[in-house]
Amino acid sequence: MTTTLRLVGTPSVGGDHIAPTDTNQEAVLSRRYRLSDQVVIDRLGDSLVAVQLGTDKIFELNETATRLVELLGEGRTAAAAAEAIAGEYDATLDAVRQDVVLTVEMLVAEAMIEAAVDGS
């Protein structure tokens, strides 16, 4: 079972990705995130399909990215979500934390999720 959290269909150069810096990683992991108001999601099997209403962009998230979005939706920090995923998929926490950071950064860049403010 894969622990890759990248969006399905997102190209990666040679299958490699650039690891986030420690400072950036901790900043991303310490935050809570929520689904953007402009995104509608629907579950299809183990995947999640997300549509941005303003742009009509459609994204499909793989099983582990779907699980990340679910955990973030429960109000967990990205770090807590990484811990849960590492346990559920029997993967190393360091590897999952890196994938969570990269996936969160990608989801934020695509305006699918946003950092939650207290009370949201």
C-alpha positions as CSV (number, residue, x, y, z in Angstrom):
1,M,0.0,0.0,0.0
2,T,1.4,3.4,-1.0
3,T,1.9,6.3,1.4
4,T,2.3,8.8,-1.4
5,L,0.1,11.8,-0.7
6,R,0.5,13.6,-4.0
7,L,-2.6,14.5,-5.9
8,V,-3.4,11.8,-8.5
9,G,-2.3,12.9,-11.9
10,T,0.1,15.5,-10.7
11,P,3.4,15.1,-12.6
12,S,6.6,14.7,-10.7
13,V,10.0,15.0,-12.3
14,G,11.5,11.6,-12.3
15,G,9.3,10.6,-9.4
16,D,11.4,12.7,-7.0
17,H,10.3,15.7,-5.0
18,I,12.1,18.4,-3.2
19,A,12.0,18.0,0.6
20,P,10.7,21.0,2.5
21,T,13.0,22.9,4.7
22,D,12.8,22.1,8.4
23,T,11.5,25.6,9.2
24,N,8.8,25.4,6.6
25,Q,7.9,21.9,7.5
26,E,7.3,22.8,11.2
27,A,5.2,25.8,10.2
28,V,3.0,23.7,7.9
29,L,2.7,20.9,10.4
30,S,1.7,23.1,13.3
31,R,-1.3,24.5,11.6
32,R,-4.9,23.4,11.2
33,Y,-6.5,23.6,7.8
34,R,-10.0,23.6,6.4
35,L,-11.6,22.9,3.1
36,S,-12.1,26.1,1.0
37,D,-15.6,27.4,0.8
38,Q,-15.2,27.2,-3.0
39,V,-14.5,23.5,-3.0
40,V,-17.1,20.7,-3.2
41,I,-15.9,17.1,-2.6
42,D,-17.3,13.7,-3.3
43,R,-15.9,10.3,-2.3
44,L,-15.5,7.7,-5.1
45,G,-14.2,4.4,-3.5
46,D,-10.9,5.1,-1.8
47,S,-10.4,8.4,-3.7
48,L,-11.9,11.9,-3.3
49,V,-12.9,14.1,-6.2
50,A,-12.8,17.8,-5.5
51,V,-14.3,20.6,-7.7
52,Q,-13.4,24.2,-7.3
53,L,-16.6,26.1,-8.0
54,G,-15.0,29.3,-9.1
55,T,-12.7,27.7,-11.7
56,D,-14.4,24.3,-12.3
57,K,-11.0,22.7,-11.8
58,I,-11.4,19.0,-10.9
59,F,-8.9,17.2,-8.7
60,E,-8.7,13.5,-7.8
61,L,-6.9,12.7,-4.6
62,N,-5.5,9.3,-3.9
63,E,-6.4,7.2,-0.9
64,T,-3.9,8.7,1.5
65,A,-4.4,12.3,0.3
66,T,-8.1,11.7,0.9
67,R,-7.4,10.4,4.4
68,L,-5.3,13.6,5.0
69,V,-8.2,15.8,4.0
70,E,-10.5,13.9,6.2
71,L,-8.2,14.2,9.2
72,L,-7.7,17.9,8.6
73,G,-11.5,18.3,8.3
74,E,-11.8,16.9,11.8
75,G,-9.8,19.8,13.1
76,R,-6.5,18.1,13.5
77,T,-3.2,19.8,12.9
78,A,-1.2,18.6,9.9
79,A,1.3,17.0,12.4
80,A,-1.5,15.1,14.1
81,A,-2.8,14.0,10.7
82,A,0.7,12.8,9.8
83,E,0.9,10.7,13.0
84,A,-2.5,9.1,12.3
85,I,-1.6,8.3,8.7
86,A,1.8,6.9,9.7
87,G,0.1,4.5,12.2
88,E,-2.7,3.6,9.8
89,Y,-0.4,2.8,6.9
90,D,2.5,1.4,9.0
91,A,4.9,4.0,7.5
92,T,7.7,6.0,9.0
93,L,6.6,9.2,10.6
94,D,9.4,11.2,9.0
95,A,8.4,10.1,5.5
96,V,4.7,10.7,6.1
97,R,5.4,14.2,7.6
98,Q,7.3,15.2,4.4
99,D,4.5,13.9,2.2
100,V,1.9,15.7,4.3
101,V,3.8,19.0,4.1
102,L,4.2,18.7,0.3
103,T,0.5,17.7,-0.1
104,V,-0.7,20.5,2.2
105,E,1.4,23.0,0.3
106,M,0.0,21.8,-3.0
107,L,-3.6,21.9,-1.7
108,V,-3.1,25.4,-0.4
109,A,-1.5,26.5,-3.7
110,E,-4.5,25.1,-5.6
111,A,-6.9,26.9,-3.2
112,M,-8.5,23.7,-2.1
113,I,-7.7,24.1,1.6
114,E,-6.7,27.1,3.6
115,A,-5.2,27.7,7.0
116,A,-7.9,27.7,9.6
117,V,-8.3,30.6,12.0
118,D,-9.4,30.0,15.5
119,G,-13.1,29.2,15.6
120,S,-13.3,28.2,11.9
